[in-house]
Every structure is written in C-alpha cells, then in structure tokens.
Amino acid sequence: MSDRIYLTRDGYNRLKDELYVLVHQTRKEVLEKIAEARSHGDLSENAEYDAAREEQSQTEARIADLENKLSTATILDPKQIKTDKVYILTSVKLKNLQDEKETVEYTLVSSEEADSDLGKISVRSPVGRSLIGKSVGDKVHITVPKGELHYEILDIFVK
C-alpha cells in the first residue's frame, strides 16, 4: 500500500498503543488458547482449536496492518494547518441549505481516526471528499446513500 496516512499525534499514539497490546498481550493469550486446544487431542474435529487458529490469524493480520500504517504515517501538526480552504484536520461549519436553521460541524480526519459520534469524518467519505479544497461561502452538493445534502460553508477553523 502506497497510500499516505495522515494522523494526529493522538491518533498515532492510539494505534501504537493498540499494536503494543496486540503484540505483548493478545498474541500470548491466543497462543495459550491454541496450546490448550491442542492438549484436547484430535485436531481434525476440534472446534476450539480452529477458533483459536482463526483468532491468531486475525490478530497477526491486525498487527501487520498497524505496523504498515505506523511505518507510513505522517504526523500532522494542527498549528501548521491553513484555514483558507478545507483540508485534513480542519473543522468546518456548514449551513444546511434544505433547513436554513440547521448547522453542522465536522472535522476532517484520516479514515483511521474517523468517529462520527465525535463529528470526525474521513476525508475519503462522500462528505469529506466533497468538502476538500472548498472555501468559506462555497455551496456543496453531496450525494450520500440517503439522498442529497446541500450545504454552504460558513467557517473553516482548526480546533
């Protein structure tokens, strides 16, 4: 994968912490489950063994994924983010043009840090892709699975 990954310092540290737990705790726990299942005899009909091997496979895949992301990550400094246009790590205040009273606020982040409950949306999401590069005053029409969204950009800032 050659896709660049942009992370905040917090996002980078969260992934690093997850990797540490997987390597130093989860991996050992899974190996213990495999050893326990092996001790039960015939492996050909041992569902416990199969489940433990599947868990091992998923754990190793996640470890490899995290190692790759961390090795290719660029850590962004919010102080260096410009607010003349919508970029990754900028927050944007939008007016809903279909309901003039409603405003929404999003912060654009990488897919790894997206959390819609916190208003953090991925730059790869339909809304994120539509907002990137836009300026205050621009009107944006976004096609999402539920239909069309129509916004006007009221403000761009860094939290």
MARBA-3410 file (N, C-alpha, C, O; in Angstrom, 1 decimal):
159
0.8,-1.2,0.0,0.0,0.0,0.0,0.9,1.2,0.0,1.7,1.4,0.9 ~ 0.6,2.1,-1.0,1.4,3.3,-1.0,0.6,4.5,-0.6,1.1,5.7,-0.6 ~ -0.6,4.3,-0.2,-1.5,5.4,0.3,-0.8,6.0,1.6,-0.5,5.3,2.5 ~ -0.7,7.3,1.5,-0.2,8.0,2.7,-1.2,8.1,3.7,-2.4,8.2,3.4 ~ -0.8,7.9,5.0,-1.7,8.0,6.1,-1.4,9.2,6.9,-0.2,9.4,7.4
-2.3,10.1,7.1,-2.1,11.3,7.9,-2.8,11.1,9.2,-4.0,10.8,9.3 ~ -2.0,11.3,10.3,-2.6,11.1,11.6,-2.2,12.3,12.5,-1.2,13.0,12.3 ~ -3.1,12.5,13.5,-2.7,13.5,14.6,-1.7,12.7,15.5,-1.6,11.5,15.4 ~ -1.1,13.4,16.4,-0.2,12.8,17.4,-1.0,11.8,18.2,-0.6,10.7,18.5 ~ -2.2,12.2,18.6,-3.1,11.3,19.4,-3.5,10.1,18.6,-3.4,9.0,19.2
-3.8,10.2,17.4,-4.2,9.1,16.6,-3.1,8.1,16.4,-3.2,6.9,16.5 ~ -1.9,8.7,16.2,-0.7,7.8,16.0,-0.4,7.1,17.3,-0.1,5.9,17.3 ~ -0.5,7.8,18.5,-0.3,7.1,19.8,-1.3,6.0,20.1,-1.0,5.0,20.6 ~ -2.6,6.3,19.7,-3.6,5.2,19.9,-3.3,4.0,19.1,-3.4,2.9,19.6 ~ -2.9,4.1,17.8,-2.5,3.0,17.0,-1.3,2.2,17.6,-1.3,1.0,17.6
-0.3,3.0,18.1,0.9,2.5,18.7,0.5,1.7,19.9,1.0,0.6,20.2 ~ -0.4,2.2,20.7,-0.8,1.5,22.0,-1.6,0.2,21.6,-1.4,-0.8,22.3 ~ -2.4,0.3,20.6,-3.1,-0.9,20.2,-2.2,-2.0,19.7,-2.3,-3.2,20.0 ~ -1.2,-1.6,19.0,-0.1,-2.5,18.5,0.6,-3.2,19.7,0.8,-4.4,19.7 ~ 0.9,-2.4,20.6,1.7,-2.9,21.8,0.8,-4.0,22.5,1.4,-5.0,22.9
-0.4,-3.7,22.7,-1.3,-4.7,23.4,-1.4,-5.9,22.6,-1.3,-7.0,23.1 ~ -1.6,-5.8,21.3,-1.7,-7.0,20.4,-0.4,-7.8,20.5,-0.5,-9.1,20.6 ~ 0.7,-7.2,20.4,2.0,-7.9,20.4,2.3,-8.5,21.7,2.8,-9.7,21.8 ~ 2.1,-7.8,22.8,2.6,-8.2,24.1,1.5,-8.9,25.0,1.9,-9.6,26.0 ~ 0.2,-8.8,24.6,-0.8,-9.5,25.5,-1.6,-10.4,24.6,-1.6,-11.6,24.9
-2.3,-9.9,23.6,-3.2,-10.7,22.8,-2.6,-11.9,22.2,-3.1,-13.0,22.2 ~ -1.4,-11.6,21.6,-0.7,-12.7,20.9,-0.4,-13.9,21.9,-0.6,-15.0,21.5 ~ 0.1,-13.6,23.1,0.3,-14.6,24.1,-0.9,-15.3,24.5,-0.9,-16.6,24.6 ~ -2.0,-14.6,24.7,-3.3,-15.2,25.1,-3.8,-16.2,24.0,-4.3,-17.2,24.3 ~ -3.6,-15.8,22.7,-4.1,-16.6,21.6,-3.2,-17.9,21.6,-3.7,-19.0,21.4
-1.9,-17.7,21.8,-1.0,-18.9,21.8,-1.4,-19.9,22.9,-1.3,-21.1,22.7 ~ -1.8,-19.3,24.0,-2.2,-20.2,25.2,-3.5,-20.9,24.8,-3.6,-22.1,25.2 ~ -4.4,-20.3,24.1,-5.7,-20.9,23.7,-5.3,-22.1,22.7,-6.0,-23.1,22.8 ~ -4.4,-21.8,21.8,-4.0,-22.9,20.9,-3.4,-24.1,21.6,-3.8,-25.2,21.3 ~ -2.5,-23.8,22.5,-1.9,-24.9,23.3,-2.9,-25.7,24.1,-2.9,-26.9,24.2
-3.9,-25.0,24.7,-4.9,-25.6,25.5,-5.8,-26.5,24.6,-6.1,-27.6,24.9 ~ -6.2,-26.0,23.4,-7.0,-26.7,22.5,-6.2,-28.0,22.0,-6.8,-29.0,21.8 ~ -4.9,-27.8,21.7,-4.1,-28.9,21.3,-4.1,-30.1,22.3,-4.1,-31.2,21.9 ~ -4.1,-29.7,23.6,-4.0,-30.7,24.6,-5.3,-31.6,24.7,-5.3,-32.6,25.4 ~ -6.3,-31.2,24.0,-7.5,-31.9,24.0,-7.5,-33.1,23.0,-8.5,-33.8,22.8
-6.4,-33.2,22.3,-6.3,-34.4,21.4,-6.6,-34.1,19.9,-6.1,-33.1,19.4 ~ -7.4,-34.9,19.3,-7.6,-34.9,17.8,-7.9,-33.5,17.3,-9.0,-32.9,17.7 ~ -7.0,-33.0,16.5,-7.2,-31.6,16.0,-8.2,-31.5,14.8,-8.7,-30.5,14.5 ~ -8.4,-32.7,14.1,-9.3,-32.7,13.0,-10.7,-32.3,13.3,-11.5,-31.8,12.4 ~ -11.2,-32.6,14.5,-12.6,-32.3,14.8,-12.6,-31.4,16.1,-13.5,-31.5,16.9
-11.6,-30.5,16.2,-11.5,-29.7,17.4,-11.9,-28.3,17.1,-11.1,-27.5,16.6 ~ -13.2,-27.9,17.3,-13.7,-26.6,17.0,-12.9,-25.5,17.8,-12.7,-24.4,17.3 ~ -12.6,-25.8,19.0,-11.8,-24.9,19.9,-10.5,-24.5,19.3,-10.0,-23.4,19.3 ~ -9.8,-25.5,18.7,-8.5,-25.3,18.1,-8.7,-24.5,16.8,-7.9,-23.5,16.6 ~ -9.7,-24.8,16.0,-10.0,-24.0,14.8,-10.3,-22.5,15.1,-9.8,-21.6,14.4
-11.1,-22.3,16.2,-11.4,-20.9,16.6,-10.2,-20.2,17.0,-10.0,-19.0,16.7 ~ -9.3,-20.9,17.8,-8.1,-20.2,18.3,-7.1,-19.9,17.1,-6.5,-18.8,17.1 ~ -7.0,-20.8,16.1,-6.2,-20.5,15.0,-6.8,-19.4,14.2,-6.0,-18.5,13.6 ~ -8.1,-19.3,14.0,-8.7,-18.1,13.3,-8.4,-16.8,14.1,-8.1,-15.8,13.4 ~ -8.5,-16.9,15.4,-8.2,-15.7,16.2,-6.7,-15.3,16.0,-6.4,-14.1,15.9
-5.9,-16.3,15.9,-4.4,-16.0,15.7,-4.2,-15.3,14.3,-3.5,-14.4,14.2 ~ -4.9,-15.8,13.4,-4.8,-15.3,12.0,-5.3,-13.8,12.0,-4.6,-12.9,11.4 ~ -6.4,-13.5,12.6,-6.9,-12.2,12.7,-6.0,-11.2,13.5,-5.8,-10.1,13.1 ~ -5.4,-11.7,14.6,-4.5,-10.9,15.4,-3.3,-10.6,14.6,-2.8,-9.4,14.6 ~ -2.7,-11.6,13.9,-1.5,-11.3,13.1,-1.7,-10.4,11.9,-0.9,-9.6,11.6
-2.9,-10.5,11.3,-3.3,-9.6,10.2,-3.4,-8.1,10.8,-2.9,-7.2,10.1 ~ -4.0,-8.0,11.9,-4.2,-6.6,12.5,-2.8,-6.1,12.9,-2.5,-4.9,12.7 ~ -1.9,-6.9,13.4,-0.6,-6.5,13.8,0.2,-6.0,12.5,0.8,-4.9,12.5 ~ 0.1,-6.7,11.5,0.7,-6.3,10.2,0.2,-5.0,9.7,0.9,-4.2,9.2 ~ -1.2,-4.9,9.7,-1.8,-3.7,9.3,-1.4,-2.5,10.1,-1.1,-1.4,9.5
-1.3,-2.6,11.4,-0.9,-1.5,12.2,0.6,-1.1,12.0,0.9,0.0,11.9 ~ 1.4,-2.2,11.9,2.8,-1.9,11.6,3.0,-1.1,10.3,3.8,-0.2,10.2 ~ 2.2,-1.5,9.3,2.3,-0.8,8.0,1.8,0.6,8.1,2.5,1.5,7.6 ~ 0.7,0.8,8.8,0.2,2.2,8.9,1.1,3.1,9.7,1.4,4.2,9.3 ~ 1.7,2.5,10.8,2.6,3.3,11.6,3.9,3.7,10.9,4.4,4.7,11.0
4.3,2.7,10.0,5.6,3.0,9.3,5.4,4.0,8.2,6.4,4.6,7.7 ~ 4.2,4.1,7.7,4.0,5.1,6.6,3.2,6.3,7.0,2.9,7.2,6.1 ~ 2.9,6.5,8.3,2.2,7.6,8.7,2.9,8.9,8.7,4.1,8.9,9.0 ~ 2.2,9.9,8.4,2.8,11.3,8.5,2.0,11.9,9.6,0.7,12.0,9.6 ~ 2.7,12.4,10.6,2.0,13.1,11.8,1.8,14.5,11.4,2.8,15.3,11.2
0.6,15.0,11.5,0.3,16.4,11.2,0.3,17.2,12.4,-0.2,16.8,13.5 ~ 0.8,18.4,12.3,0.8,19.4,13.4,-0.4,20.4,13.1,-0.3,21.1,12.1 ~ -1.4,20.4,14.0,-2.5,21.3,13.8,-2.1,22.8,13.6,-2.8,23.5,13.0 ~ -1.0,23.2,14.2,-0.6,24.6,14.1,-0.1,24.9,12.7,-0.1,26.1,12.4 ~ 0.2,23.9,11.9,0.6,24.2,10.5,-0.5,24.1,9.5,-0.2,24.2,8.3
-1.7,23.8,10.0,-2.8,23.6,9.0,-3.4,25.0,8.7,-3.7,25.8,9.5 ~ -3.5,25.3,7.4,-4.1,26.5,6.9,-5.6,26.4,7.0,-6.2,25.3,6.9 ~ -6.3,27.6,7.1,-7.8,27.6,7.1,-8.4,28.4,6.0,-9.5,28.8,6.1 ~ -7.6,28.6,4.9,-8.2,29.3,3.7,-9.1,28.3,2.9,-10.0,28.8,2.2 ~ -8.8,27.1,3.0,-9.7,26.0,2.4,-9.8,24.9,3.3,-9.1,24.8,4.3
-10.7,24.0,3.0,-11.0,22.8,3.8,-9.9,21.7,3.4,-9.7,21.3,2.3 ~ -9.1,21.4,4.5,-8.1,20.3,4.3,-8.3,19.3,5.4,-9.1,19.5,6.3 ~ -7.4,18.3,5.4,-7.4,17.3,6.5,-7.1,18.1,7.8,-6.2,18.9,7.8 ~ -7.7,17.8,8.9,-7.6,18.4,10.2,-8.2,19.7,10.4,-8.2,20.3,11.5 ~ -8.9,20.2,9.3,-9.6,21.4,9.5,-11.0,21.1,10.0,-11.5,20.0,9.7
-11.6,22.0,10.7,-13.0,21.8,11.1,-13.8,22.8,10.2,-13.3,23.8,9.8 ~ -15.0,22.4,9.9,-15.8,23.2,9.0,-17.2,23.3,9.6,-17.8,22.3,10.0 ~ -17.8,24.5,9.6,-19.2,24.7,10.0,-20.0,24.9,8.7,-19.7,25.8,7.9 ~ -21.0,24.1,8.6,-21.9,24.1,7.4,-23.3,24.5,7.8,-23.8,24.1,8.8 ~ -23.9,25.2,6.8,-25.4,25.5,7.0,-26.1,24.6,6.0,-25.7,24.5,4.8
-27.1,23.9,6.6,-27.9,23.0,5.7,-28.8,23.9,4.9,-29.7,24.6,5.4 ~ -28.7,23.9,3.6,-29.5,24.7,2.7,-30.9,24.2,2.5,-31.8,24.9,2.0 ~ -31.2,23.0,3.0,-32.6,22.5,2.9,-33.3,22.8,4.2,-34.6,22.8,4.2 ~ -32.6,23.1,5.3,-33.2,23.5,6.6,-32.3,24.6,7.1,-31.4,24.4,7.8 ~ -32.6,25.9,6.7,-31.8,27.0,7.0,-31.4,27.2,8.5,-30.3,27.8,8.7
-32.2,26.6,9.4,-31.8,26.8,10.8,-30.8,25.8,11.3,-30.1,26.0,12.3 ~ -30.6,24.8,10.5,-29.7,23.7,10.9,-28.2,24.0,10.5,-28.0,24.3,9.3 ~ -27.3,23.9,11.4,-25.9,23.9,11.1,-25.2,22.7,11.6,-25.7,22.1,12.6 ~ -24.2,22.2,10.9,-23.4,21.0,11.4,-22.0,21.4,11.4,-21.5,22.3,10.7 ~ -21.2,20.7,12.2,-19.8,20.9,12.2,-19.1,19.6,12.1,-19.4,18.6,12.8
-18.1,19.5,11.3,-17.3,18.3,11.1,-15.8,18.7,11.2,-15.4,19.8,10.8 ~ -15.0,17.7,11.6,-13.6,17.8,11.5,-13.1,16.7,10.5,-13.5,15.6,10.7 ~ -12.4,17.1,9.5,-11.9,16.1,8.5,-10.6,15.4,9.0,-9.6,16.1,9.4 ~ -10.6,14.1,9.1,-9.5,13.3,9.6,-9.3,12.1,8.6,-10.0,11.9,7.7 ~ -8.2,11.4,8.9,-8.0,10.2,8.1,-9.0,9.1,8.5,-9.7,9.2,9.5
-9.1,8.1,7.6,-10.0,7.0,7.9,-9.8,6.4,9.2,-10.7,5.9,9.9 ~ -8.5,6.3,9.6,-8.1,5.6,10.9,-8.6,6.4,12.1,-8.7,5.8,13.2 ~ -8.9,7.7,12.0,-9.3,8.5,13.1,-10.8,8.9,13.1,-11.3,9.5,14.0 ~ -11.5,8.5,12.0,-12.9,8.9,11.9,-13.7,8.4,13.0,-13.6,7.2,13.4 ~ -14.6,9.2,13.5,-15.5,8.9,14.6,-16.7,9.8,14.5,-16.7,10.9,15.0
-17.8,9.3,13.8,-18.9,10.2,13.6,-19.6,10.7,14.8,-20.2,11.8,14.8 ~ -19.5,9.9,15.9,-20.1,10.4,17.2,-19.4,11.6,17.7,-20.0,12.4,18.4 ~ -18.1,11.8,17.3,-17.4,13.0,17.8,-17.3,14.0,16.7,-16.6,15.0,16.8 ~ -18.0,13.8,15.6,-18.0,14.8,14.5,-16.8,14.7,13.6,-16.5,15.6,12.8 ~ -16.0,13.6,13.7,-14.8,13.4,12.9,-15.1,12.6,11.8,-15.4,11.4,11.9
-15.0,13.1,10.5,-15.4,12.3,9.4,-14.1,12.1,8.5,-13.2,13.0,8.5 ~ -14.1,11.0,7.8,-13.0,10.7,7.0,-12.9,11.6,5.7,-14.0,11.9,5.2 ~ -11.7,12.0,5.3,-11.6,12.7,4.1,-11.9,11.8,2.9,-12.1,12.4,1.8 ~ -12.1,10.5,3.1,-12.5,9.6,2.0,-14.0,9.4,1.9,-14.4,8.7,1.0 ~ -14.7,9.9,2.9,-16.2,9.7,2.9,-16.7,10.6,1.9,-16.1,11.5,1.4
-18.0,10.3,1.4,-18.6,11.2,0.4,-18.6,12.7,0.9,-18.3,13.6,0.0 ~ -18.9,13.0,2.1,-19.0,14.3,2.6,-17.5,14.9,2.6,-17.3,16.0,2.1 ~ -16.6,14.1,3.2,-15.2,14.6,3.2,-14.6,14.9,1.9,-14.0,16.0,1.7 ~ -14.8,14.0,0.9,-14.3,14.2,-0.5,-14.9,15.5,-1.1,-14.2,16.2,-1.8 ~ -16.2,15.7,-0.8,-16.9,16.9,-1.4,-16.4,18.2,-0.8,-16.5,19.2,-1.5
-16.0,18.2,0.4,-15.6,19.4,1.1,-14.1,19.8,0.9,-13.8,21.0,0.9 ~ -13.2,18.8,0.6,-11.8,19.1,0.5,-11.6,20.1,-0.6,-12.1,20.0,-1.7 ~ -10.8,21.2,-0.3,-10.4,22.2,-1.2,-11.4,23.3,-1.4,-11.2,24.3,-2.1 ~ -12.6,23.2,-0.7,-13.6,24.3,-0.8,-13.3,25.4,0.2,-12.5,25.2,1.1 ~ -13.9,26.6,0.0,-13.6,27.8,0.8,-14.9,28.3,1.4,-16.0,27.8,1.1
-14.8,29.2,2.4,-15.9,29.8,3.0,-16.8,30.4,1.9,-16.3,31.1,1.1 ~ -18.1,30.2,2.0,-19.1,30.7,1.1,-19.4,29.8,0.0,-20.4,30.0,-0.7 ~ -18.6,28.8,-0.3,-18.9,27.8,-1.3,-20.1,27.0,-0.9,-20.4,26.7,0.2 ~ -20.9,26.6,-1.9,-22.1,25.8,-1.8,-21.7,24.4,-2.3,-21.1,24.2,-3.3 ~ -22.0,23.4,-1.5,-21.6,22.0,-1.8,-22.8,21.1,-1.9,-23.7,21.1,-1.0
-22.9,20.3,-2.9,-24.0,19.3,-3.1,-23.4,18.0,-3.1,-22.5,17.7,-3.8 ~ -23.8,17.1,-2.1,-23.2,15.9,-1.8,-24.2,14.7,-2.0,-25.3,14.8,-1.4 ~ -23.9,13.7,-2.8,-24.7,12.6,-2.9,-24.3,11.5,-1.9,-23.1,11.1,-1.9 ~ -25.2,11.2,-1.0,-24.9,10.1,0.0,-26.0,9.0,-0.2,-27.0,9.2,-0.9 ~ -25.8,7.9,0.5,-26.7,6.8,0.3,-28.2,7.2,0.6,-29.1,6.7,0.0
-28.4,8.1,1.5,-29.8,8.5,1.9,-30.3,9.6,0.9,-31.5,9.9,1.1 ~ -29.5,10.1,0.0,-30.0,11.1,-0.9,-29.0,12.2,-1.2,-27.8,11.9,-1.3 ~ -29.5,13.4,-1.2,-28.6,14.6,-1.5,-28.6,15.5,-0.3,-29.5,15.7,0.4 ~ -27.4,16.0,0.0,-27.1,17.0,1.0,-26.7,18.3,0.3,-26.0,18.3,-0.6 ~ -27.2,19.4,0.8,-26.9,20.7,0.3,-26.4,21.6,1.4,-27.2,21.9,2.3
-25.1,22.0,1.4,-24.6,22.8,2.4,-23.9,24.1,1.9,-23.5,24.1,0.7 ~ -23.8,25.1,2.7,-23.0,26.2,2.5,-21.9,26.3,3.6,-22.2,26.1,4.7 ~ -20.6,26.5,3.2,-19.6,26.5,4.1,-19.6,27.9,4.8,-19.4,28.9,4.2 ~ -19.8,27.9,6.1,-19.8,29.1,6.9,-18.5,29.5,7.5,-18.2,30.7,7.6 ~ -17.7,28.5,7.9,-16.4,28.8,8.6,-15.5,27.6,8.5,-15.9,26.4,8.4
-14.2,27.9,8.4,-13.2,26.8,8.4,-12.2,27.2,9.5,-11.7,28.4,9.5 ~ -11.9,26.3,10.4,-11.0,26.6,11.5,-10.3,25.3,12.0,-10.6,24.2,11.6 ~ -9.3,25.5,12.9,-8.6,24.4,13.5,-8.9,24.4,14.9,-8.8,25.4,15.6 ~ -9.4,23.2,15.4,-9.7,23.1,16.9,-8.5,23.0,17.7,-8.6,22.9,18.9
END
